[in-house]
Amino acid sequence: MTAIQIIGAGFGRTGTASLKLALEQLGFGPCYHMTEVFEHPESIPLWVDAINGNPDWDTIFNGYASCVDFPACTHWRTLMEFYPDAKVILSMRDAGRWFDSVNETIMSPKTVEFTLNSPLSEMIKRNIYDLFDGRIHEREHMIERFNTHVQQVKDTVPAERLLVFEAKMGWEPICKFLGVDAPDHPYPHVNTREDFAKLFDTAGSHEEAHERMQEAAKSVYKSKS
């Protein structure tokens, strides 16, 4: 069983999709990202258990060497204790630009409507929306929560275990932090707002994802009852 070596503590839309690819290219993969929940909806009940204080990290992260983005990033404290040898990467960006990005992508009205009417509902609401008191479209509140989170990570994680990182920094700081050689190609830059829009504007994508999650969730809940 692969143990988590890198814990991403940065919120979604702080370059986490690019960081996922970067870590995998550096040998710290597979990397768990929110997209894994869509690919493996049978994990949804496990995340609900984690929210309820009964995490089974070994099962959730079986085969993964790193994790970034929601929902893992909101459990960074617990994951640090469970994986004491893992390093922590706090992905960052300007708080105002982060708010603009989430409100056009992962927390846009269209995305919120989809997630809250899917098997993801309880996990998303309690793991993400409740983190912001449900006030996900209030700019000042969201920015304050973002900055508080950043400061908490900086104040809590030992300096030798933490890298505060922005995608624009490129390979050098992350490779130095992880003790690996830098690739001879540019640092990844994926999942822009335009990429996200194309993904969720694909005809039938919401419906197809909803159907997959419904079927997987039904089978898992049935086996646990």
N, CA, C and O of each residue as an XYZ file, in Angstrom:
900
protein
N       0.838     -1.204      0.000
C       0.000      0.000      0.000
C       0.876      1.257      0.000
O       1.751      1.420      0.850
N       0.626      2.127     -0.954
C       1.375      3.380     -1.036
C       0.908      4.341      0.052
O      -0.294      4.498      0.265
N       1.839      4.979      0.732
C       1.489      5.967      1.762
C       1.569      7.360      1.177
O       2.398      7.633      0.309
N       0.709      8.237      1.652
C       0.726      9.628      1.205
C       2.036     10.298      1.632
O       2.393     10.302      2.810
N       2.737     10.859      0.658
C       4.002     11.542      0.922
C       3.872     13.052      0.878
O       4.662     13.769      1.492
N       2.858     13.543      0.141
C       2.642     14.981     -0.008
C       1.183     15.291      0.286
O       0.284     14.681     -0.292
N       0.949     16.242      1.187
C      -0.398     16.693      1.520
C      -0.570     18.110      0.987
O       0.152     19.021      1.392
N      -1.516     18.294      0.092
C      -1.809     19.630     -0.418
C      -2.806     20.319      0.498
O      -3.930     19.844      0.659
N      -2.412     21.425      1.095
C      -3.292     22.132      2.032
C      -3.998     23.320      1.393
O      -4.807     23.977      2.049
N      -3.711     23.605      0.139
C      -4.328     24.746     -0.530
C      -5.727     24.445     -1.018
O      -6.010     23.335     -1.468
N      -6.607     25.438     -0.931
C      -7.972     25.287     -1.432
C      -7.981     25.034     -2.933
O      -7.016     25.331     -3.636
N      -9.097     24.476     -3.411
C      -9.285     24.341     -4.846
C      -9.225     25.695     -5.526
O      -9.582     26.710     -4.928
N      -8.776     25.718     -6.771
C      -8.593     26.919     -7.584
C      -7.377     27.728     -7.150
O      -7.328     28.945     -7.331
N      -6.397     27.034     -6.573
C      -5.105     27.682     -6.295
C      -4.011     26.972     -7.095
O      -2.874     26.854     -6.638
N      -4.363     26.508     -8.275
C      -3.408     25.798     -9.110
C      -3.273     24.335     -8.751
O      -2.244     23.718     -9.028
N      -4.313     23.766     -8.128
C      -4.205     22.389     -7.661
C      -4.195     21.360     -8.788
O      -3.542     20.324     -8.666
N      -4.902     21.626     -9.875
C      -4.880     20.678    -10.997
C      -3.487     20.619    -11.608
O      -2.998     19.544    -11.954
N      -2.854     21.777    -11.738
C      -1.485     21.815    -12.251
C      -0.527     21.159    -11.271
O       0.393     20.451    -11.678
N      -0.740     21.392     -9.975
C       0.105     20.782     -8.952
C      -0.033     19.264     -8.975
O       0.950     18.544     -8.799
N      -1.238     18.786     -9.190
C      -1.456     17.334     -9.309
C      -0.568     16.757    -10.416
O       0.140     15.773    -10.204
N      -0.613     17.370    -11.580
C       0.206     16.884    -12.694
C       1.687     16.989    -12.383
O       2.464     16.089    -12.702
N       2.078     18.099    -11.753
C       3.490     18.298    -11.420
C       3.986     17.210    -10.476
O       5.056     16.643    -10.692
N       3.220     16.916     -9.436
C       3.630     15.896     -8.475
C       3.720     14.527     -9.132
O       4.620     13.744     -8.830
N       2.798     14.246    -10.018
C       2.835     12.958    -10.714
C       4.049     12.868    -11.629
O       4.661     11.807    -11.755
N       4.393     13.974    -12.263
C       5.571     13.982    -13.126
C       6.860     13.855    -12.328
O       7.875     13.393    -12.851
N       6.824     14.262    -11.066
C       8.008     14.185    -10.211
C       8.106     12.855     -9.470
O       9.049     12.635     -8.709
N       7.139     11.971     -9.688
C       7.198     10.655     -9.066
C       6.390     10.507     -7.801
O       6.522      9.511     -7.089
N       5.538     11.507     -7.507
C       4.711     11.452     -6.297
C       3.244     11.203     -6.662
O       2.337     11.860     -6.151
N       3.044     10.262     -7.535
C       1.701      9.955     -7.982
C       1.395      8.479     -7.829
O       2.273      7.675     -7.515
N       0.124      8.129     -8.056
C      -0.968      9.026     -8.420
C      -1.265     10.046     -7.324
O      -1.007      9.813     -6.144
N      -1.815     11.181     -7.751
C      -2.168     12.258     -6.827
C      -3.687     12.372     -6.759
O      -4.362     12.470     -7.784
N      -4.211     12.357     -5.539
C      -5.659     12.429     -5.323
C      -6.124     13.877     -5.410
O      -5.575     14.759     -4.750
N      -7.145     14.109     -6.237
C      -7.695     15.433     -6.503
C      -9.215     15.267     -6.542
O      -9.703     14.143     -6.654
N      -9.956     16.344     -6.453
C     -11.412     16.256     -6.482
C     -11.919     15.470     -7.687
O     -12.973     14.836     -7.623
N     -11.177     15.513     -8.772
C     -11.589     14.768     -9.956
C     -11.652     13.262     -9.689
O     -12.390     12.537    -10.355
N     -10.867     12.797     -8.703
C     -10.895     11.381     -8.365
C     -12.254     10.973     -7.794
O     -12.686      9.834     -7.972
N     -12.929     11.903     -7.108
C     -14.243     11.596     -6.548
C     -15.241     11.369     -7.672
O     -16.099     10.491     -7.580
N     -15.128     12.166     -8.739
C     -16.017     11.984     -9.887
C     -15.723     10.657    -10.594
O     -16.632      9.980    -11.074
N     -14.437     10.303    -10.648
C     -14.062      9.057    -11.305
C     -14.399      7.842    -10.444
O     -14.658      6.757    -10.965
N     -14.393      8.031     -9.118
C     -14.644      6.919     -8.200
C     -15.696      7.329     -7.177
O     -15.380      7.506     -6.000
N     -16.933      7.480     -7.610
C     -17.991      7.952     -6.703
C     -18.276      7.003     -5.549
O     -18.952      7.378     -4.591
N     -17.769      5.779     -5.630
C     -17.942      4.862     -4.503
C     -17.216      5.355     -3.253
O     -17.452      4.849     -2.156
N     -16.325      6.349     -3.419
C     -15.605      6.904     -2.270
C     -16.428      7.940     -1.513
O     -16.039      8.346     -0.418
N     -17.549      8.375     -2.067
C     -18.340      9.426     -1.427
C     -18.724      9.069      0.010
O     -18.536      9.900      0.898
N     -19.259      7.862      0.281
C     -19.592      7.528      1.674
C     -18.385      7.549      2.596
O     -18.519      7.856      3.781
N     -17.205      7.227      2.069
C     -15.995      7.256      2.886
C     -15.646      8.681      3.295
O     -15.170      8.917      4.405
N     -15.884      9.628      2.396
C     -15.627     11.024      2.729
C     -16.647     11.539      3.743
O     -16.313     12.346      4.610
N     -17.881     11.073      3.633
C     -18.888     11.450      4.627
C     -18.485     10.905      5.993
O     -18.634     11.592      7.004
N     -17.979      9.682      6.029
C     -17.486      9.123      7.287
C     -16.348      9.971      7.850
O     -16.283     10.203      9.057
N     -15.460     10.429      6.987
C     -14.339     11.269      7.436
C     -14.843     12.569      8.042
O     -14.336     13.024      9.067
N     -15.843     13.163      7.403
C     -16.436     14.391      7.921
C     -17.052     14.148      9.291
O     -17.037     15.026     10.153
N     -17.594     12.951      9.485
C     -18.226     12.594     10.758
C     -17.217     12.158     11.817
O     -17.601     11.728     12.905
N     -15.938     12.269     11.501
C     -14.907     11.941     12.474
C     -14.456     10.503     12.471
O     -13.783     10.058     13.400
N     -14.824      9.761     11.421
C     -14.433      8.344     11.320
C     -13.729      8.084      9.990
O     -14.216      7.306      9.170
N     -12.586      8.730      9.777
C     -11.914      8.568      8.486
C     -11.244      7.211      8.335
O     -10.734      6.638      9.298
N     -11.256      6.714      7.114
C     -10.520      5.508      6.756
C      -9.539      5.930      5.666
O      -9.724      5.621      4.489
N      -8.498      6.637      6.082
C      -7.562      7.210      5.114
C      -6.871      6.134      4.285
O      -6.607      6.334      3.100
N      -6.577      4.993      4.907
C      -5.895      3.940      4.159
C      -6.721      3.473      2.963
O      -6.172      3.154      1.909
N      -8.032      3.435      3.132
C      -8.898      3.011      2.020
C      -9.069      4.135      1.008
O      -8.973      3.905     -0.197
N      -9.321      5.342      1.486
C      -9.518      6.473      0.571
C      -8.293      6.695     -0.304
O      -8.414      6.928     -1.507
N      -7.109      6.622      0.307
C      -5.878      6.952     -0.422
C      -5.085      5.711     -0.830
O      -3.888      5.801     -1.106
N      -5.736      4.575     -0.868
C      -5.045      3.353     -1.280
C      -4.496      3.505     -2.701
O      -5.254      3.725     -3.646
N      -3.194      3.389     -2.840
C      -2.559      3.502     -4.150
C      -2.112      4.900     -4.514
O      -1.471      5.087     -5.548
N      -2.433      5.897     -3.687
C      -2.056      7.282     -3.972
C      -0.838      7.693     -3.149
O      -0.670      7.265     -2.007
N       0.006      8.526     -3.746
C       1.218      8.997     -3.056
C       1.117     10.450     -2.626
O       1.965     10.939     -1.879
N       0.088     11.141     -3.091
C      -0.075     12.553     -2.739
C      -1.544     12.931     -2.879
O      -2.327     12.205     -3.492
N      -1.909     14.075     -2.303
C      -3.291     14.547     -2.413
C      -3.301     16.070     -2.435
O      -2.518     16.713     -1.734
N      -4.174     16.634     -3.227
C      -4.331     18.083     -3.335
C      -5.812     18.399     -3.524
O      -6.613     17.506     -3.799
N      -6.173     19.678     -3.374
C      -7.512     20.146     -3.701
C      -8.535     19.646     -2.667
O      -8.208     18.868     -1.771
N      -9.788     20.121     -2.821
C     -10.894     19.566     -2.069
C     -11.125     18.125     -2.537
O     -10.839     17.819     -3.694
N     -11.631     17.233     -1.685
C     -11.967     17.445     -0.283
C     -10.811     17.245      0.683
O     -10.944     17.533      1.872
N      -9.666     16.748      0.185
C      -8.559     16.401      1.088
C      -7.992     17.606      1.827
O      -7.610     17.501      2.993
N      -7.936     18.759      1.146
C      -7.255     19.913      1.749
C      -7.920     20.399      3.026
O      -7.255     21.007      3.864
N      -9.202     20.150      3.197
C      -9.877     20.607      4.411
C      -9.581     19.691      5.602
O      -9.956     19.998      6.733
N      -8.910     18.574      5.343
C      -8.530     17.641      6.404
C      -7.017     17.649      6.645
O      -6.460     16.673      7.147
N      -6.364     18.744      6.288
C      -4.902     18.772      6.326
C      -4.323     18.508      7.712
O      -3.273     17.877      7.827
N      -4.987     18.978      8.766
C      -4.470     18.745     10.123
C      -4.469     17.249     10.459
O      -3.466     16.703     10.919
N      -5.603     16.607     10.221
C      -5.728     15.177     10.516
C      -4.770     14.358      9.666
O      -4.167     13.400     10.149
N      -4.631     14.734      8.406
C      -3.738     14.002      7.514
C      -2.284     14.154      7.931
O      -1.500     13.216      7.787
N      -1.913     15.321      8.446
C      -0.549     15.522      8.940
C      -0.230     14.559     10.074
O       0.882     14.039     10.160
N      -1.205     14.324     10.942
C      -0.996     13.414     12.067
C      -0.976     11.968     11.603
O      -0.193     11.157     12.098
N      -1.833     11.653     10.661
C      -1.933     10.273     10.190
C      -0.719      9.885      9.347
O      -0.278      8.736      9.373
N      -0.184     10.855      8.599
C       1.005     10.623      7.778
C       2.125     11.531      8.293
O       2.412     12.558      7.677
N       2.758     11.173      9.405
C       3.735     12.062     10.055
C       4.987     12.349      9.238
O       5.697     13.316      9.513
N       5.264     11.526      8.243
C       6.441     11.754      7.406
C       6.122     12.545      6.141
O       7.026     12.888      5.378
N       4.851     12.835      5.917
C       4.449     13.554      4.702
C       4.804     15.038      4.805
O       4.746     15.635      5.881
N       5.165     15.608      3.677
C       5.396     17.046      3.595
C       4.102     17.733      3.172
O       3.199     17.101      2.625
N       4.026     19.025      3.430
C       2.813     19.791      3.148
C       3.126     20.901      2.150
O       4.084     21.655      2.320
N       2.308     20.988      1.116
C       2.434     22.071      0.138
C       1.176     22.926      0.215
O       0.068     22.444     -0.021
N       1.358     24.177      0.542
C       0.251     25.138      0.588
C       0.239     25.905     -0.724
O       0.995     26.861     -0.897
N      -0.619     25.486     -1.646
C      -0.732     26.199     -2.923
C      -1.483     27.507     -2.692
O      -2.461     27.557     -1.946
N      -1.010     28.551     -3.338
C      -1.481     29.904     -3.061
C      -1.799     30.665     -4.347
O      -1.352     30.302     -5.435
N      -2.585     31.730     -4.189
C      -2.759     32.747     -5.210
C      -3.357     33.972     -4.520
O      -3.738     33.904     -3.351
N      -3.436     35.069     -5.229
C      -4.061     36.266     -4.670
C      -5.490     35.942     -4.250
O      -6.245     35.339     -5.013
N      -5.862     36.344     -3.031
C      -7.169     35.969     -2.473
C      -8.325     36.501     -3.312
O      -9.322     35.802     -3.497
N      -8.210     37.718     -3.820
C      -9.272     38.283     -4.641
C      -9.448     37.533     -5.943
O     -10.570     37.283     -6.382
N      -8.341     37.177     -6.553
C      -8.422     36.416     -7.810
C      -8.936     35.007     -7.546
O      -9.635     34.430     -8.379
N      -8.590     34.455     -6.386
C      -9.136     33.145     -6.022
C     -10.654     33.219     -5.921
O     -11.350     32.355     -6.456
N     -11.178     34.239     -5.243
C     -12.631     34.369     -5.117
C     -13.291     34.479     -6.482
O     -14.304     33.826     -6.737
N     -12.732     35.290     -7.353
C     -13.297     35.434     -8.700
C     -13.314     34.093     -9.422
O     -14.276     33.760    -10.114
N     -12.249     33.334     -9.257
C     -12.137     32.051     -9.944
C     -13.162     31.042     -9.433
O     -13.842     30.402    -10.235
N     -13.285     30.889     -8.115
C     -14.221     29.889     -7.595
C     -15.656     30.236     -7.946
O     -16.480     29.345     -8.153
N     -15.961     31.533     -8.014
C     -17.330     31.926     -8.318
C     -17.674     31.781     -9.795
O     -18.844     31.863    -10.170
N     -16.683     31.570    -10.619
C     -16.936     31.316    -12.033
C     -16.793     29.834    -12.375
O     -17.072     29.419    -13.500
N     -16.355     29.036    -11.391
C     -16.094     27.622    -11.681
C     -16.737     26.706    -10.640
O     -17.919     26.380    -10.748
N     -15.972     26.293     -9.641
C     -16.432     25.244     -8.726
C     -17.546     25.680     -7.789
O     -18.221     24.831     -7.207
N     -17.757     26.995     -7.628
C     -18.843     27.474     -6.784
C     -19.774     28.409     -7.545
O     -20.460     29.242     -6.951
N     -19.789     28.262     -8.849
C     -20.732     29.039     -9.651
C     -22.142     28.525     -9.383
O     -22.299     27.384     -8.948
N     -23.168     29.329     -9.627
C     -24.542     28.857     -9.416
C     -24.839     27.545    -10.129
O     -25.528     26.685     -9.580
N     -24.330     27.385    -11.341
C     -24.592     26.172    -12.112
C     -23.963     24.954    -11.444
O     -24.590     23.900    -11.345
N     -22.716     25.106    -10.985
C     -22.033     23.988    -10.350
C     -22.660     23.658     -9.002
O     -22.815     22.486     -8.659
N     -23.020     24.684     -8.237
C     -23.648     24.467     -6.938
C     -24.964     23.713     -7.104
O     -25.257     22.787     -6.347
N     -25.753     24.114     -8.098
C     -27.034     23.444     -8.341
C     -26.814     21.963     -8.641
O     -27.535     21.099     -8.142
N     -25.807     21.689     -9.461
C     -25.520     20.303     -9.809
C     -25.092     19.496     -8.588
O     -25.649     18.431     -8.321
N     -24.108     19.995     -7.846
C     -23.553     19.228     -6.738
C     -24.565     19.010     -5.617
O     -24.589     17.943     -5.004
N     -25.398     20.010     -5.346
C     -26.361     19.879     -4.260
C     -27.581     19.052     -4.646
O     -28.451     18.800     -3.812
N     -27.649     18.633     -5.899
C     -28.717     17.740     -6.351
C     -28.132     16.441     -6.895
O     -28.679     15.836     -7.816
N     -27.020     16.027     -6.314
C     -26.342     14.809     -6.733
C     -25.919     14.039     -5.492
O     -26.064     14.545     -4.379
N     -25.395     12.816     -5.659
C     -24.892     12.073     -4.498
C     -23.736     12.770     -3.787
O     -23.363     12.379     -2.681
N     -23.172     13.789     -4.410
C     -22.103     14.563     -3.777
C     -22.627     15.521     -2.714
O     -21.848     16.106     -1.962
N     -23.927     15.681     -2.653
C     -24.538     16.755     -1.878
C     -24.021     16.865     -0.449
O     -23.516     17.919     -0.062
N     -24.135     15.802      0.340
C     -23.738     15.882      1.747
C     -22.247     16.144      1.886
O     -21.832     16.952      2.716
N     -21.445     15.470      1.082
C     -19.999     15.653      1.152
C     -19.599     17.085      0.817
O     -18.809     17.701      1.532
N     -20.151     17.609     -0.279
C     -19.802     18.956     -0.706
C     -20.285     19.995      0.295
O     -19.544     20.911      0.653
N     -21.523     19.854      0.744
C     -22.078     20.844      1.663
C     -21.290     20.894      2.965
O     -20.909     21.971      3.424
N     -21.046     19.731      3.557
C     -20.420     19.711      4.874
C     -18.909     19.862      4.811
O     -18.300     20.387      5.742
N     -18.298     19.406      3.721
C     -16.845     19.459      3.622
C     -16.340     20.774      3.043
O     -15.208     21.180      3.308
N     -17.184     21.441      2.249
C     -16.725     22.659      1.578
C     -17.605     23.861      1.907
O     -17.125     24.845      2.470
N     -18.886     23.787      1.561
C     -19.735     24.965      1.735
C     -19.848     25.387      3.196
O     -19.851     26.579      3.502
N     -19.943     24.399      4.107
C     -20.042     24.759      5.523
C     -18.762     25.403      6.038
O     -18.786     26.160      7.009
N     -17.651     25.102      5.387
C     -16.381     25.726      5.743
C     -16.466     27.244      5.613
O     -15.801     27.989      6.332
N     -17.301     27.674      4.677
C     -17.490     29.110      4.432
C     -18.844     29.585      4.941
O     -19.342     30.626      4.510
N     -19.443     28.824      5.860
C     -20.749     29.164      6.448
C     -21.839     29.275      5.388
O     -22.856     29.937      5.599
N     -21.623     28.624      4.250
C     -22.592     28.695      3.169
C     -22.587     30.017      2.424
O     -23.370     30.206      1.493
N     -21.722     30.927      2.820
C     -21.702     32.279      2.227
C     -20.693     32.353      1.079
O     -19.825     33.225      1.044
N     -20.832     31.419      0.149
C     -19.811     31.241     -0.871
C     -19.797     32.325     -1.941
O     -18.859     32.395     -2.734
N     -20.821     33.171     -1.974
C     -20.844     34.237     -2.977
C     -20.604     35.617     -2.360
O     -20.778     36.636     -3.029
N     -20.204     35.651     -1.089
C     -19.905     36.917     -0.409
C     -18.400     37.151     -0.430
O     -17.641     36.486      0.274
N     -17.994     38.097     -1.238
C     -16.571     38.308     -1.515
C     -15.731     38.534     -0.256
O     -14.741     37.833     -0.045
N     -16.103     39.483      0.566
C     -15.291     39.810      1.738
C     -15.189     38.632      2.696
O     -14.121     38.362      3.247
N     -16.303     37.932      2.894
C     -16.309     36.781      3.792
C     -15.393     35.678      3.268
O     -14.611     35.106      4.027
N     -15.486     35.385      1.995
C     -14.683     34.318      1.403
C     -13.193     34.659      1.441
O     -12.363     33.801      1.740
N     -12.866     35.894      1.141
C     -11.465     36.307      1.177
C     -10.914     36.212      2.597
O      -9.775     35.792      2.801
N     -11.732     36.606      3.578
C     -11.294     36.520      4.969
C     -11.042     35.066      5.352
O     -10.049     34.769      6.016
N     -11.921     34.161      4.947
C     -11.744     32.743      5.251
C     -10.505     32.176      4.544
O      -9.768     31.373      5.116
N     -10.293     32.592      3.333
C      -9.118     32.148      2.585
C      -7.847     32.564      3.311
O      -6.950     31.747      3.522
N      -7.770     33.830      3.691
C      -6.571     34.337      4.360
C      -6.369     33.702      5.733
O      -5.235     33.454      6.145
N      -7.467     33.439      6.441
C      -7.372     32.771      7.742
C      -6.814     31.362      7.583
O      -5.961     30.929      8.357
N      -7.303     30.657      6.575
C      -6.817     29.305      6.311
C      -5.318     29.317      6.022
O      -4.567     28.510      6.568
N      -4.902     30.214      5.182
C      -3.484     30.315      4.826
C      -2.637     30.549      6.073
O      -1.607     29.900      6.257
N      -3.062     31.468      6.922
C      -2.296     31.779      8.118
C      -2.266     30.605      9.093
O      -1.250     30.362      9.744
N      -3.371     29.883      9.194
C      -3.418     28.723     10.087
C      -2.424     27.652      9.644
O      -1.743     27.049     10.473
N      -2.346     27.422      8.349
C      -1.397     26.429      7.844
C       0.028     26.877      8.134
O       0.845     26.089      8.611
N       0.327     28.135      7.848
C       1.667     28.660      8.088
C       2.049     28.594      9.561
O       3.200     28.312      9.897
N       1.086     28.853     10.438
C       1.365     28.869     11.873
C       1.467     27.476     12.471
O       2.057     27.299     13.537
N       0.900     26.492     11.799
C       0.800     25.146     12.375
C       1.858     24.190     11.863
O       2.445     23.443     12.647
N       2.112     24.198     10.569
C       3.029     23.222      9.972
C       4.477     23.640     10.240
O       4.844     24.783      9.964
N       5.303     22.740     10.771
C       6.718     23.071     10.976
C       7.369     23.534      9.679
O       7.077     23.004      8.607
N       8.250     24.522      9.779
C       8.841     25.139      8.596
C       9.525     24.130      7.686
O       9.445     24.241      6.463
N      10.201     23.140      8.281
C      10.920     22.167      7.467
C       9.991     21.212      6.733
O      10.411     20.460      5.854
N       8.739     21.259      7.108
C       7.765     20.351      6.505
C       6.839     21.061      5.519
O       6.012     20.418      4.873
N       6.971     22.373      5.402
C       6.007     23.183      4.631
C       6.651     23.926      3.470
O       7.733     24.498      3.597
N       5.957     23.902      2.329
C       6.302     24.750      1.190
C       5.089     25.590      0.837
O       4.021     25.051      0.547
N       5.245     26.910      0.859
C       4.210     27.819      0.390
C       4.522     28.094     -1.071
O       5.592     28.609     -1.396
N       3.592     27.753     -1.949
C       3.916     27.659     -3.367
C       2.866     28.291     -4.253
O       1.667     28.112     -4.039
N       3.319     29.032     -5.249
C       2.454     29.545     -6.312
C       2.935     28.978     -7.629
O       4.137     28.842     -7.854
N       1.997     28.650     -8.497
C       2.342     27.997     -9.758
C       3.339     28.813    -10.576
O       4.162     28.253    -11.300
N       3.260     30.129    -10.459
C       4.157     30.986    -11.239
C       5.620     30.812    -10.828
O       6.519     31.236    -11.554
N       5.867     30.194     -9.674
C       7.239     29.959     -9.213
C       7.929     28.888    -10.036
O       9.158     28.842    -10.085
N       7.152     28.020    -10.689
C       7.738     26.990    -11.527
C       8.333     25.830    -10.732
O       8.009     25.616     -9.564
N       9.208     25.095    -11.401
C       9.749     23.859    -10.838
C      10.723     24.046     -9.691
O      10.750     23.218     -8.780
N      11.525     25.106     -9.702
C      12.673     25.190     -8.788
C      12.329     25.004     -7.310
O      12.910     24.129     -6.668
N      11.401     25.794     -6.739
C      11.152     25.627     -5.292
C      10.548     24.284     -4.924
O      10.894     23.713     -3.889
N       9.657     23.775     -5.748
C       9.016     22.507     -5.421
C      10.000     21.344     -5.535
O       9.957     20.414     -4.729
N      10.874     21.392     -6.518
C      11.868     20.329     -6.678
C      12.911     20.378     -5.567
O      13.350     19.338     -5.077
N      13.301     21.569     -5.175
C      14.243     21.714     -4.064
C      13.621     21.189     -2.776
O      14.279     20.499     -1.998
N      12.366     21.515     -2.559
C      11.655     21.092     -1.354
C      11.528     19.575     -1.281
O      11.647     18.983     -0.208
N      11.286     18.957     -2.431
C      11.072     17.507     -2.478
C      12.358     16.724     -2.740
O      12.359     15.494     -2.686
N      13.444     17.430     -3.021
C      14.715     16.766     -3.232
C      14.791     15.965     -4.509
O      15.364     14.876     -4.537
N      14.209     16.506     -5.576
C      14.223     15.814     -6.872
C      14.707     16.769     -7.951
O      14.714     17.985     -7.761
N      15.108     16.213     -9.073
C      15.572     17.024    -10.202
C      14.384     17.630    -10.944
O      13.316     17.023    -11.027
N      14.581     18.821    -11.475
C      13.536     19.499    -12.229
C      13.446     18.927    -13.638
O      14.478     18.671    -14.259
N      12.237     18.722    -14.158
C      12.073     18.264    -15.543
C      12.586     19.309    -16.521
O      12.767     20.474    -16.167
N      12.814     18.885    -17.737
C      13.324     19.806    -18.758
C      12.204     20.410    -19.589
O      12.431     20.837    -20.721
N      10.998     20.450    -19.037
C       9.866     21.068    -19.736
C       9.160     22.011    -18.759
O       9.374     21.912    -17.551
N       8.329     22.916    -19.258
C       7.688     23.914    -18.395
C       6.777     23.288    -17.347
O       6.259     22.186    -17.529
N       6.592     24.012    -16.250
C       5.669     23.591    -15.211
C       4.257     23.541    -15.802
O       3.908     24.408    -16.604
N       3.435     22.555    -15.432
C       2.088     22.425    -16.022
C       1.207     23.649    -15.754
O       1.344     24.322    -14.732
N       0.322     23.910    -16.676
C      -0.656     24.984    -16.501
C      -1.960     24.497    -17.114
O      -2.186     24.639    -18.315
N      -2.824     23.915    -16.268
C      -4.068     23.316    -16.746
C      -5.242     23.750    -15.890
O      -5.072     24.386    -14.850
N      -6.436     23.396    -16.345
C      -7.693     23.667    -15.642
C      -7.897     25.162    -15.388
O      -8.239     25.582    -14.283
N      -7.679     25.948    -16.437
C      -8.012     27.363    -16.368
C      -9.530     27.503    -16.325
O     -10.254     26.517    -16.463
N     -10.004     28.718    -16.134
C     -11.456     28.924    -16.137
C     -12.063     28.484    -17.460
O     -13.176     27.961    -17.507
N     -11.310     28.706    -18.539
C     -11.811     28.308    -19.851
C     -11.904     26.781    -19.948
O     -12.859     26.243    -20.509
N     -10.891     26.085    -19.389
C     -10.915     24.625    -19.387
C     -12.125     24.120    -18.608
O     -12.808     23.191    -19.039
N     -12.383     24.739    -17.462
C     -13.496     24.319    -16.611
C     -14.824     24.526    -17.329
O     -15.704     23.667    -17.284
N     -14.961     25.662    -17.985
C     -16.199     25.965    -18.695
C     -16.464     24.946    -19.793
O     -17.598     24.509    -19.986
N     -15.403     24.567    -20.517
C     -15.566     23.576    -21.575
C     -15.990     22.238    -20.994
O     -16.834     21.546    -21.565
N     -15.405     21.872    -19.857
C     -15.729     20.598    -19.229
C     -17.190     20.530    -18.843
O     -17.857     19.535    -19.126
N     -17.707     21.576    -18.197
C     -19.055     21.529    -17.677
C     -20.110     22.023    -18.657
O     -21.305     21.963    -18.367
N     -19.682     22.504    -19.800
C     -20.643     22.876    -20.828
C     -20.837     21.749    -21.843
O     -21.646     21.867    -22.763
N     -20.096     20.667    -21.671
C     -20.231     19.539    -22.582
C     -21.637     18.963    -22.479
O     -22.123     18.695    -21.380
N     -22.273     18.777    -23.590
C     -23.660     18.291    -23.584
C     -23.776     16.983    -22.828
O     -23.071     16.014    -23.109
N     -24.675     16.977    -21.869
C     -24.943     15.763    -21.116
C     -23.954     15.453    -20.017
O     -24.134     14.467    -19.303
N     -22.890     16.274    -19.846
C     -21.863     15.918    -18.880
C     -22.404     15.884    -17.463
O     -22.075     14.980    -16.695
N     -23.234     16.864    -17.106
C     -23.820     16.880    -15.773
C     -24.707     15.652    -15.552
O     -24.628     14.983    -14.522
N     -25.541     15.380    -16.534
C     -26.472     14.269    -16.401
C     -25.740     12.934    -16.329
O     -26.090     12.067    -15.528
N     -24.724     12.777    -17.170
C     -23.975     11.527    -17.175
C     -23.235     11.335    -15.863
O     -23.229     10.237    -15.306
N     -22.608     12.401    -15.362
C     -21.897     12.315    -14.087
C     -22.864     12.008    -12.958
O     -22.563     11.210    -12.070
N     -24.030     12.644    -12.997
C     -25.038     12.428    -11.965
C     -25.482     10.967    -11.956
O     -25.616     10.358    -10.895
N     -25.707     10.413    -13.143
C     -26.153      9.028    -13.241
C     -25.093      8.067    -12.721
O     -25.415      7.128    -11.992
N     -23.816      8.294    -13.090
C     -22.734      7.435    -12.606
C     -22.653      7.470    -11.092
O     -22.523      6.433    -10.443
N     -22.729      8.669    -10.535
C     -22.628      8.796     -9.084
C     -23.814      8.161     -8.381
O     -23.656      7.545     -7.328
N     -25.001      8.307     -8.955
C     -26.188      7.710     -8.355
C     -26.033      6.193     -8.258
O     -26.273      5.602     -7.205
N     -25.633      5.579     -9.351
C     -25.525      4.127     -9.379
C     -24.441      3.628     -8.433
O     -24.645      2.651     -7.713
N     -23.291      4.294     -8.432
C     -22.202      3.875     -7.550
C     -22.568      4.076     -6.090
O     -22.305      3.214     -5.252
N     -23.175      5.213     -5.788
C     -23.542      5.500     -4.406
C     -24.580      4.507     -3.902
O     -24.499      4.058     -2.759
N     -25.554      4.159     -4.738
C     -26.586      3.201     -4.336
C     -25.961      1.860     -3.942
O     -26.331      1.269     -2.928
N     -25.023      1.395     -4.745
C     -24.422      0.096     -4.469
C     -23.602      0.126     -3.196
O     -23.597     -0.846     -2.441
N     -22.903      1.235     -2.943
C     -22.081      1.328     -1.741
C     -22.961      1.445     -0.501
O     -22.735      0.751      0.491
N     -23.960      2.318     -0.556
C     -24.847      2.472      0.599
C     -25.560      1.157      0.913
O     -25.763      0.819      2.079
N     -25.936      0.420     -0.128
C     -26.625     -0.850      0.068
C     -25.712     -1.846      0.775
O     -26.152     -2.582      1.658
N     -24.422     -1.868      0.377
C     -23.486     -2.817      0.984
C     -23.179     -2.472      2.425
O     -22.786     -3.346      3.198
N     -23.353     -1.191      2.808
C     -23.046     -0.776      4.169
C     -24.245     -0.907      5.106
O     -24.093     -0.849      6.326
N     -25.435     -1.084      4.532
C     -26.651     -1.132      5.351
C     -26.865     -2.507      5.970
O     -27.843     -2.716      6.688
